């Protein structure tokens, strides 16, 4: 699942603290003269500062070939279709919504990377090694609600009321990972039948559907020029990113997150060796690299996810991205077996 989190917000500045270049690649380079090519398959929102990648290449004796292949679901499908002749050595971006499918397909294999043996702040089934995690939830435009002295919804039931449902823009779960995550949260909390009854009420109330996160946030959300919807499915870290990238000097984010019961999904992204891939030693070094303190610190303000490595300090701006106390999801088994049917049913209930 490709969260797409603020992929258009990334800073163009190359200014980095010298400390971030101290990448933890402890063993000597793999080759004294010719770098080993390492093929990395990832989703389109993968972003690590170039100086960190360059330092890894130098210290590990590796030449990275990073291939971004769209959504996390797309990268998994590519691995399945090419398993007879793997197109990558290591893959990043398969998450807890796709883990069961990846394991069943047999396209991943375990590694001896040190990070695979360490505890993480959020779990994934082996051989996936957790790298980061985040929360899909409803965000709101503070100024819009304040101007109208209008109360925010406190429950999903209140959100489905006719006057409120039309204020929300959601992403189509067939084409968007946050849209899929939000659908899973509702099913996990309410059960399939009650969840789709709720979605039917949302349709009757006028909920707006966008193809993906960028369209929802940058076109239809009321924070965007011309946007008319003050509620949008996004991430718990979105308000922190709004403040971080603001062109104006502000001390509080202009948006907030609603942690409605049944409306929060925790997404955990991982990295793993590709079964049958080459450059195994280099791939294991890359797994450890993604869990190094330098990467775990920097990814917070480029990918807007929480670090999976235990003990890594949070970026200062992440104080505006408190973690929800509760989140919901169906079982991994049900996601693997029923996910496609749920998306088809959602399409029929909400769009047709």
LUMVEX-778457 format. One record per residue (C-alpha): residue number from 1; x, y negated, z negated; residue in three letters. Coordinates in steps of 0.5 Angstrom, whole numbers. Layout:
BEGIN
[rec NUM,[X,Y,Z],ALA]
...
This chain:
BEGIN
[rec 1,[0,0,0],UNK]
[rec 2,[3,-7,2],UNK]
[rec 3,[1,-12,-3],UNK]
[rec 4,[3,-18,2],UNK]
[rec 5,[4,-22,-4],UNK]
[rec 6,[6,-29,-2],UNK]
[rec 7,[10,-27,4],UNK]
[rec 8,[9,-34,7],UNK]
[rec 9,[11,-37,0],UNK]
[rec 10,[18,-35,0],UNK]
[rec 11,[24,-40,-1],UNK]
[rec 12,[28,-42,5],UNK]
[rec 13,[34,-44,0],UNK]
[rec 14,[40,-40,0],UNK]
[rec 15,[42,-43,-7],UNK]
[rec 16,[43,-37,-12],UNK]
[rec 17,[46,-36,-19],UNK]
[rec 18,[53,-33,-18],UNK]
[rec 19,[50,-28,-24],UNK]
[rec 20,[45,-25,-19],UNK]
[rec 21,[51,-23,-14],UNK]
[rec 22,[54,-18,-20],UNK]
[rec 23,[50,-12,-17],UNK]
[rec 24,[51,-6,-21],UNK]
[rec 25,[54,-1,-16],UNK]
[rec 26,[59,2,-20],UNK]
[rec 27,[62,8,-15],UNK]
[rec 28,[67,6,-10],UNK]
[rec 29,[65,5,-3],UNK]
[rec 30,[63,11,1],UNK]
[rec 31,[68,10,7],UNK]
[rec 32,[75,6,7],UNK]
[rec 33,[74,3,14],UNK]
[rec 34,[67,5,17],UNK]
[rec 35,[61,3,13],UNK]
[rec 36,[56,9,13],UNK]
[rec 37,[49,7,16],UNK]
[rec 38,[43,7,12],UNK]
[rec 39,[37,7,15],UNK]
[rec 40,[31,4,10],UNK]
[rec 41,[24,4,12],UNK]
[rec 42,[20,-1,8],UNK]
[rec 43,[13,-5,8],UNK]
[rec 44,[13,-12,12],UNK]
[rec 45,[13,-15,5],UNK]
[rec 46,[20,-13,3],UNK]
[rec 47,[24,-18,1],UNK]
[rec 48,[31,-18,-3],UNK]
[rec 49,[36,-25,-2],UNK]
[rec 50,[41,-24,3],UNK]
[rec 51,[47,-25,-1],UNK]
[rec 52,[45,-19,-6],UNK]
[rec 53,[44,-14,0],UNK]
[rec 54,[51,-17,3],UNK]
[rec 55,[54,-15,-4],UNK]
[rec 56,[51,-8,-4],UNK]
[rec 57,[54,-7,3],UNK]
[rec 58,[61,-9,1],UNK]
[rec 59,[61,-6,-5],UNK]
[rec 60,[58,1,-3],UNK]
[rec 61,[61,1,4],UNK]
[rec 62,[54,1,7],UNK]
[rec 63,[51,-2,13],UNK]
[rec 64,[44,-3,12],UNK]
[rec 65,[39,-2,18],UNK]
[rec 66,[32,-4,15],UNK]
[rec 67,[26,-3,19],UNK]
[rec 68,[19,-6,16],UNK]
[rec 69,[14,-2,19],UNK]
[rec 70,[7,-6,17],UNK]
[rec 71,[3,-3,11],UNK]
[rec 72,[5,2,6],UNK]
[rec 73,[0,7,9],UNK]
[rec 74,[3,6,16],UNK]
[rec 75,[10,7,13],UNK]
[rec 76,[8,14,10],UNK]
[rec 77,[4,16,17],UNK]
[rec 78,[11,14,20],UNK]
[rec 79,[14,19,16],UNK]
[rec 80,[9,24,17],UNK]
[rec 81,[9,24,24],UNK]
[rec 82,[17,24,25],UNK]
[rec 83,[18,29,19],UNK]
[rec 84,[21,34,24],UNK]
[rec 85,[27,28,26],UNK]
[rec 86,[26,23,20],UNK]
[rec 87,[27,16,22],UNK]
[rec 88,[30,14,16],UNK]
[rec 89,[34,16,10],UNK]
[rec 90,[31,12,4],UNK]
[rec 91,[24,9,4],UNK]
[rec 92,[21,4,-1],UNK]
[rec 93,[14,2,-2],UNK]
[rec 94,[10,8,-3],UNK]
[rec 95,[5,7,-9],UNK]
[rec 96,[1,10,-14],UNK]
[rec 97,[-5,10,-9],UNK]
[rec 98,[-1,14,-4],UNK]
[rec 99,[4,18,-8],UNK]
[rec 100,[-1,24,-8],UNK]
[rec 101,[-1,24,0],UNK]
[rec 102,[6,23,0],UNK]
[rec 103,[8,29,-4],UNK]
[rec 104,[3,33,-1],UNK]
[rec 105,[6,32,6],UNK]
[rec 106,[13,34,4],UNK]
[rec 107,[16,28,7],UNK]
[rec 108,[20,26,0],UNK]
[rec 109,[26,30,-4],UNK]
[rec 110,[29,29,-11],UNK]
[rec 111,[35,25,-12],UNK]
[rec 112,[41,25,-17],UNK]
[rec 113,[41,17,-17],UNK]
[rec 114,[42,15,-24],UNK]
[rec 115,[35,11,-24],UNK]
[rec 116,[31,17,-23],UNK]
[rec 117,[33,19,-30],UNK]
[rec 118,[32,13,-33],UNK]
[rec 119,[25,11,-37],UNK]
[rec 120,[21,6,-33],UNK]
[rec 121,[16,1,-35],UNK]
[rec 122,[11,4,-30],UNK]
[rec 123,[10,11,-28],UNK]
[rec 124,[10,14,-21],UNK]
[rec 125,[11,22,-20],UNK]
[rec 126,[17,25,-18],UNK]
[rec 127,[21,24,-13],UNK]
[rec 128,[19,17,-13],UNK]
[rec 129,[23,12,-17],UNK]
[rec 130,[19,6,-20],UNK]
[rec 131,[22,0,-17],UNK]
[rec 132,[16,-6,-19],UNK]
[rec 133,[9,-6,-21],UNK]
[rec 134,[3,-11,-20],UNK]
[rec 135,[-4,-12,-21],UNK]
[rec 136,[-10,-14,-16],UNK]
[rec 137,[-15,-18,-19],UNK]
[rec 138,[-20,-24,-18],UNK]
[rec 139,[-17,-31,-18],UNK]
[rec 140,[-20,-37,-18],UNK]
[rec 141,[-19,-45,-16],UNK]
[rec 142,[-19,-48,-23],UNK]
[rec 143,[-21,-55,-20],UNK]
[rec 144,[-27,-53,-16],UNK]
[rec 145,[-30,-50,-22],UNK]
[rec 146,[-28,-56,-26],UNK]
[rec 147,[-31,-61,-22],UNK]
[rec 148,[-38,-57,-22],UNK]
[rec 149,[-38,-56,-29],UNK]
[rec 150,[-39,-48,-27],UNK]
[rec 151,[-38,-42,-31],UNK]
[rec 152,[-34,-37,-29],UNK]
[rec 153,[-36,-30,-28],UNK]
[rec 154,[-35,-26,-34],UNK]
[rec 155,[-37,-19,-32],UNK]
[rec 156,[-37,-15,-25],UNK]
[rec 157,[-45,-16,-26],UNK]
[rec 158,[-45,-23,-26],UNK]
[rec 159,[-40,-23,-20],UNK]
[rec 160,[-45,-20,-16],UNK]
[rec 161,[-51,-25,-18],UNK]
[rec 162,[-53,-28,-11],UNK]
[rec 163,[-50,-35,-13],UNK]
[rec 164,[-44,-32,-15],UNK]
[rec 165,[-42,-27,-10],UNK]
[rec 166,[-42,-32,-4],UNK]
[rec 167,[-36,-35,-7],UNK]
[rec 168,[-32,-29,-7],UNK]
[rec 169,[-28,-27,-1],UNK]
[rec 170,[-25,-20,-1],UNK]
[rec 171,[-21,-16,4],UNK]
[rec 172,[-23,-10,8],UNK]
[rec 173,[-20,-4,5],UNK]
[rec 174,[-19,-1,12],UNK]
[rec 175,[-14,-6,14],UNK]
[rec 176,[-12,-9,7],UNK]
[rec 177,[-8,-6,1],UNK]
[rec 178,[-11,-11,-4],UNK]
[rec 179,[-18,-10,-1],UNK]
[rec 180,[-17,-2,-2],UNK]
[rec 181,[-14,-3,-9],UNK]
[rec 182,[-20,-7,-11],UNK]
[rec 183,[-25,-2,-8],UNK]
[rec 184,[-21,3,-12],UNK]
[rec 185,[-21,-1,-19],UNK]
[rec 186,[-29,-1,-18],UNK]
[rec 187,[-30,6,-17],UNK]
[rec 188,[-25,8,-22],UNK]
[rec 189,[-29,4,-27],UNK]
[rec 190,[-36,5,-25],UNK]
[rec 191,[-36,12,-21],UNK]
[rec 192,[-37,12,-14],UNK]
[rec 193,[-45,12,-14],UNK]
[rec 194,[-45,6,-19],UNK]
[rec 195,[-39,2,-15],UNK]
[rec 196,[-43,3,-8],UNK]
[rec 197,[-49,0,-11],UNK]
[rec 198,[-45,-6,-14],UNK]
[rec 199,[-42,-7,-7],UNK]
[rec 200,[-49,-7,-4],UNK]
[rec 201,[-51,-12,-9],UNK]
[rec 202,[-45,-16,-7],UNK]
[rec 203,[-46,-16,1],UNK]
[rec 204,[-54,-18,-1],UNK]
[rec 205,[-51,-24,-5],UNK]
[rec 206,[-46,-26,1],UNK]
[rec 207,[-39,-24,-1],UNK]
[rec 208,[-34,-26,5],UNK]
[rec 209,[-30,-21,8],UNK]
[rec 210,[-23,-22,11],UNK]
[rec 211,[-18,-18,15],UNK]
[rec 212,[-13,-18,10],UNK]
[rec 213,[-10,-22,4],UNK]
[rec 214,[-7,-28,8],UNK]
[rec 215,[-13,-29,12],UNK]
[rec 216,[-17,-29,5],UNK]
[rec 217,[-12,-33,1],UNK]
[rec 218,[-10,-38,7],UNK]
[rec 219,[-16,-39,11],UNK]
[rec 220,[-22,-38,6],UNK]
[rec 221,[-20,-39,-1],UNK]
[rec 222,[-22,-46,-3],UNK]
[rec 223,[-15,-48,-5],UNK]
[rec 224,[-13,-48,3],UNK]
[rec 225,[-15,-53,7],UNK]
[rec 226,[-22,-52,10],UNK]
[rec 227,[-23,-46,5],UNK]
[rec 228,[-30,-45,2],UNK]
[rec 229,[-29,-40,-3],UNK]
[rec 230,[-27,-41,-10],UNK]
[rec 231,[-26,-34,-12],UNK]
[rec 232,[-21,-29,-8],UNK]
[rec 233,[-18,-22,-9],UNK]
[rec 234,[-11,-23,-10],UNK]
[rec 235,[-6,-22,-16],UNK]
[rec 236,[-5,-23,-23],UNK]
[rec 237,[2,-26,-21],UNK]
[rec 238,[-1,-31,-16],UNK]
[rec 239,[-2,-37,-21],UNK]
[rec 240,[5,-37,-22],UNK]
[rec 241,[7,-37,-15],UNK]
[rec 242,[3,-43,-14],UNK]
[rec 243,[6,-47,-19],UNK]
[rec 244,[13,-44,-17],UNK]
[rec 245,[12,-46,-10],UNK]
[rec 246,[8,-53,-11],UNK]
[rec 247,[11,-59,-7],UNK]
[rec 248,[8,-63,-13],UNK]
[rec 249,[11,-63,-20],UNK]
[rec 250,[6,-59,-24],UNK]
[rec 251,[6,-56,-31],UNK]
[rec 252,[0,-51,-30],UNK]
[rec 253,[-2,-47,-24],UNK]
[rec 254,[-8,-50,-20],UNK]
[rec 255,[-11,-43,-20],UNK]
[rec 256,[-12,-37,-25],UNK]
[rec 257,[-14,-30,-26],UNK]
[rec 258,[-20,-27,-28],UNK]
[rec 259,[-19,-20,-31],UNK]
[rec 260,[-26,-17,-31],UNK]
[rec 261,[-27,-10,-33],UNK]
[rec 262,[-27,-6,-27],UNK]
[rec 263,[-24,-11,-23],UNK]
[rec 264,[-16,-10,-24],UNK]
[rec 265,[-12,-5,-21],UNK]
[rec 266,[-5,-3,-23],UNK]
[rec 267,[0,-2,-16],UNK]
[rec 268,[6,1,-18],UNK]
[rec 269,[11,1,-12],UNK]
[rec 270,[17,6,-11],UNK]
[rec 271,[23,9,-7],UNK]
[rec 272,[25,16,-5],UNK]
[rec 273,[30,20,-1],UNK]
[rec 274,[27,22,6],UNK]
[rec 275,[27,29,7],UNK]
[rec 276,[32,31,12],UNK]
[rec 277,[35,24,12],UNK]
[rec 278,[42,23,13],UNK]
[rec 279,[47,19,8],UNK]
[rec 280,[44,22,2],UNK]
[rec 281,[50,19,-2],UNK]
[rec 282,[49,12,0],UNK]
[rec 283,[41,13,0],UNK]
[rec 284,[42,14,-8],UNK]
[rec 285,[46,8,-9],UNK]
[rec 286,[41,4,-6],UNK]
[rec 287,[36,7,-10],UNK]
[rec 288,[40,5,-16],UNK]
[rec 289,[41,-2,-13],UNK]
[rec 290,[34,-3,-13],UNK]
[rec 291,[33,-2,-20],UNK]
[rec 292,[40,-6,-22],UNK]
[rec 293,[38,-12,-26],UNK]
[rec 294,[40,-17,-21],UNK]
[rec 295,[35,-14,-16],UNK]
[rec 296,[30,-13,-21],UNK]
[rec 297,[31,-21,-24],UNK]
[rec 298,[30,-24,-17],UNK]
[rec 299,[25,-20,-14],UNK]
[rec 300,[20,-23,-19],UNK]
[rec 301,[20,-29,-15],UNK]
[rec 302,[21,-27,-8],UNK]
[rec 303,[16,-21,-8],UNK]
[rec 304,[12,-23,-14],UNK]
[rec 305,[12,-16,-18],UNK]
[rec 306,[14,-14,-25],UNK]
[rec 307,[20,-11,-26],UNK]
[rec 308,[20,-3,-27],UNK]
[rec 309,[27,-3,-30],UNK]
[rec 310,[26,-3,-38],UNK]
[rec 311,[29,-9,-41],UNK]
[rec 312,[30,-14,-35],UNK]
[rec 313,[28,-21,-37],UNK]
[rec 314,[22,-24,-34],UNK]
[rec 315,[23,-30,-30],UNK]
[rec 316,[21,-36,-34],UNK]
[rec 317,[15,-38,-29],UNK]
[rec 318,[12,-31,-30],UNK]
[rec 319,[9,-33,-37],UNK]
[rec 320,[4,-36,-32],UNK]
[rec 321,[3,-29,-30],UNK]
[rec 322,[1,-25,-36],UNK]
[rec 323,[-1,-18,-35],UNK]
[rec 324,[-8,-16,-36],UNK]
[rec 325,[-10,-11,-42],UNK]
[rec 326,[-14,-6,-38],UNK]
[rec 327,[-14,-4,-31],UNK]
[rec 328,[-18,2,-27],UNK]
[rec 329,[-17,7,-22],UNK]
[rec 330,[-19,14,-20],UNK]
[rec 331,[-15,20,-21],UNK]
[rec 332,[-9,21,-16],UNK]
[rec 333,[-13,27,-14],UNK]
[rec 334,[-19,24,-12],UNK]
[rec 335,[-15,18,-9],UNK]
[rec 336,[-12,23,-4],UNK]
[rec 337,[-18,27,-3],UNK]
[rec 338,[-23,22,-2],UNK]
[rec 339,[-20,15,-1],UNK]
[rec 340,[-21,16,7],UNK]
[rec 341,[-29,17,5],UNK]
[rec 342,[-29,12,0],UNK]
[rec 343,[-27,7,6],UNK]
[rec 344,[-31,9,11],UNK]
[rec 345,[-37,9,6],UNK]
[rec 346,[-35,2,4],UNK]
[rec 347,[-35,0,11],UNK]
[rec 348,[-42,2,12],UNK]
[rec 349,[-45,-1,6],UNK]
[rec 350,[-41,-8,6],UNK]
[rec 351,[-40,-9,14],UNK]
[rec 352,[-46,-5,18],UNK]
